[in-house]
């Protein structure tokens, strides 16, 4: 888990901060962010006294914020000088500059938001939130995907074949959106991995049912319990009493045999269109890996259009060890590994 988490942090910081963060600051944030995560454990001393996890997390947050505020300041200077955006922070600041000068290509409502000058502190807070949202859940997802591929060597072989074919035999070829769109089987594999082993399974809210809100318009903030305000019939045999606390799970939705035949099986082909070259989802309301409704996490619609072309990103991302990771096929060896043992990474 930890090697994957470190790799995930490095890639995330490059996407968010680009050239404005040094390798030393990358490592510092990676180390300090782990202290923040530890403070969120279920059992923790609740006061910020020296020696407690909460106290260490507060100190770690201050260091991370100082680094990210410096990133925001450098990005503002770079964008004011007319440089091309190389990361998400650059794209955000350039959008603010365009909104104040020529209005940009955005609609009126969007310009009203972007025309405001966000401070370095505000930008750093947003990036810190992005890092928190991306680290543990995404790291778990990557580990789950590697586990599933190790258990299904025939699927791993198909993924590798597609990668070699699309990249022209060069596994270190820089990624681009055009290449990504050609990786149909790889994307289907990721989608199926998230369905079989979702990183977060407890979500809210079933309050939508109590207020008769349509399922598609529901809002699902993660892991938030809700209390019923009145009796609510689930089916003719059972009614949820008023005052019941509800913590909904997306697991039944993702493992519904009527929607996903052989729901516990890892079958990427279920997402492929009839031509084998497109991704299809005939039941999108069941696929709630990223929630649903107004607060649904939309990684591609929200993030990818605002990122620069990957060829402009730091070459260190292209040479990332992600291209050199090898999965050792442990199909028959399911013995428990000792703590700290990272076989195959």
N, C-alpha and C positions, 0 to 999 in steps of 0.2 A: 504493500500500500504506500509506504513512504517514498520509495523511488518514483512511483507514478505520480504521487502528489507533488514532489519536487519538480518533476518534468512539467506537470500541468501548470504549476506556478510560474515557471520560466516562460512558457509559451504565452500564458495569460498576460504577464507583465509586458512582453514584447508587443502583443496585440494592443494593449491599452496605452502603453507608454513609449513604444518605439525606441528611437535613438536617444531619448531624453533621460534614460536611466542607465546607470553603470552596472557592470556585472557584480561589483561589490554590493551595491544597493539592492540588486536582485536577491542576492544571497541573504542580506540582512532582513529584507521583508519576508522571505521564505521562512527564516528561522523565527522571526518575531510573530509571524502569523500563526505558527503552531502554538505559541503561548496563548494567543487569543482563542483558538479553538479549544484548548484545554480548559479554559475558564467557562466554557459552555457545557461541560460534562454534567450529568444528572446530579451527582453528589459533589458539592463544592461549598467551602466556607463562604458565607454570603458577604462578608465585609472585606474591604480592600486594605487589609493589614499586610505589612511587609512579611514575605514568606508565603503568602497565599497565591493561588492561581489567579484570582481576580486582580490582585495588586500587580502581578507580573504582566497580565493582559493589558492593564491600563498603561503601563510603561511601554509595552510593545506597540500599542496603538499610537502613542505619541511619536515614536520613532518612525513608524510607517507613514503617519500623516506628514511629518516633516519632509520625508523623501518625496512623497506624492505631490506636495505643494511645490517643491522645487521643480518637479516634472511639469506641472501646470505653468509655472513661470517661464521655463525654458520654451515650452510649446508656444506660449503667447508671443515671445520674441521671434521665434522661427516663422510663425504664420504671419506676423506683422511685416516680416522681411520679404514675404512673398514666396516662401519655400513650399514645396509640395507636401501634402499631408502624408505621414508614414505610419500613423497609428490612430486609434479611436479618439484620443484626446485632441490630436491635431485636427481631425475631421470636425469635432465638436466646436473647437475654437474658430476654425475657418468658417463654419456655418454662422457663428455669431458675428464675425467680421463682415461676411457677405450680407447678412441681414441688415447691418447698420449702414452699409455703403450702397449697394445696388439692389438690395432686397432679395437677391438670390433667386433660386427656382422654387422656393417653398410657397405654400398658400399663406393667406393673411394671418390665420390663427397661429400657424407655426412660426411666422416671423415675429409675432407679438411675444412669443416665448424666447426666441433666439436673440432678439435685439437687446435683451437684458445682458449686462456684463456680469458673468458669474465670477466670483472671486476665486483665488487659488485654493482657499480653504474649502469652498463649496465643491469645486472640481475634484479635489483630493477625497472628499467624503464620498462622492459618487463612485470613484474608482475603487475606494476601499470596500464599498458595498458590493460592487461587481466582483471583486476578488473573493469576498465572503460567499457570495452566491455560487461562484464557479468552483471553489476548491474541493470541498469534501464530497458533494454530490457527484461532480464530474469525475473526480479521482476514483470514486467507487464504481461509477459507470464503466470507466476504462478497465479497471480490474475485473469487473464482471465479464466484460467482452473478451478479455484474454482468457479467463477461465473457461468460458463457453467454447472459444476457438480451440483451446487445448483439449477439450473433451470431444470436439467434433473435427478431426483432422481433415475430413473430406470438404468441409466448409472453408477451413483455413486455406486449403489448396486452391479453392476457387477464388478466394480473396487475393491470394498471392499472384495467381495467374492474371487476374484483372489488373492489379497494380503494375506488374511487369509490362503488360500489353499497353495500357494507357500511358505509362511513363516511357515507353520505347526502350525498355530494358534498363533504364537508369533510375534506380531507386532513390537517388539523391536529387532527382530533377525537382526544381522549385515548384511548389504547389501554385495553382491558379484556379479561379472559379471555373474556367473552361474545362480543366482536367477533372475537377470535382464533379462536374455535371456528367462526365463520362463514366464515373465510378459507380454505376448503378448497383451492382451486386454488393459493393462495399457499403453503400448507404443503406441498402436493404438489410444487411447484416447488423449494422448499428441500430437501425430501427427495431429489429427483432430482438436484439440484446436488451434494449431498454424496455421492451414489452415483457420479456421473460423474467428479467431481474431489474425492476425499476429501482433507482437509487433512493427514492422517497415514496413510501406507499401510504402514509397517513396524511390526509388532506382535510380541509373544510371547504365548503360548508353545506350541510343539509338544510340550512335555514331557507335555501331556495325552495325546497319542497314544501316547507311550512307556509311560505308566502305565495305558493303556486307560480313561482317564476319558472319560465321555460328552462329546461336543462341547458340548452345551447347558450343562454344568456347569463348563466350562473357565474359567480365569482368564487374562485377557489384559492384563498390564501393558504399557504402550506402549514400543516400540523397545528391548526387552531381548533380547539374543541368548541362545540356549540351546545346550547341548552334549548330544548324544545319549549316553545311558549304556549303550546296547547297540545292536546292529544292528536296524534297523527297516525292514521292507518297505513301500515306498510302493505298489507294484503288482507283478505277477508278473515284470516286466522289470527292476525296479530296487530295490535295498535301500540305505538310508542307512547307511553304516558307523558303527560305534561311534566316538565322539570327534569327530563332525562338528558344527561350529557352525551353528545354524539361526537365521535371522532371517525369520520368516514375514511375508508380505505379504497384506493383505486385498484387493488389487486384483483378483486372479482371482475371488474370491468375489463382488465387486461387478460384475464384467464377465463373468459366466458366461452364455453365450448360451442355455443350457437353462433358466435361471431368468429372465433378462432379455433377451427378444428384441431384436435390434438394440442390443446392450449399449453401444456407443460413441455412440449417439444420445441426445440430450437430449429425453426424452418424459415430462413430468410426468403425463400422463394414465394412465401405467401404474400409478399409485398410487391412482387414483380408483375408488371402488366403482361398482357397476352403476347406482346412483342419481345418481352424480356429486357427491354431497354428503358423502361419507365417505371417509376414508383407509383403505385396506386394504393389508396386507402378507402375502401368502400364503406367503412364504418368509423369515420373520424371522431364521432362522439364517444366511442369506447376507448379510443387511444388518448388517455388523459395523463400521459407521462409528464407533460408540462402544465397540467391543470386545465382549466376551461374558463370560458367567459372573458370578461373585461380584464381580469388580472392574469390571464394566461401568459406563461413565459413563451415568447416567440423568438427563439435564438436566431433563426435565419432572417425572417422579415425585419426584425429590429436591429440586428447587428451587422449582417453581411453587407447590405446595401450602403452602409456608412463607413465601411472599412476601405482603405486603399487597396489597390491591386497587390496581391501577395508578393509580386516580384519586386515591389518597392520596400518590403519589410526587411528587417535585419537578416543578413545571410546566415547568422547563427541559428535562426529558426529553421532554415532550410537544411542545415547540417545537423539538426537536432538528432539525438540518439533514438528518437521515435522510429526513424527509418531503419535503424540497426537492431532494434529489439527482436529477439528471437524467442518464440514460444516453444519450450521443450514439451513434447507431447507426453503428458502424464496420464494417459488413458487408463492404464492398469494400476498406476501407483497413486492411490488416494490416501496414503498415510499422512497423518498430521505432521506438518513441518515444524521444526523448532522455531521459537520466536526469533525474529531477525534474519531468518533464512529466506532469500528471495530467489528461488529457483527459476531459471529461464529468463531473468531480466538482466 
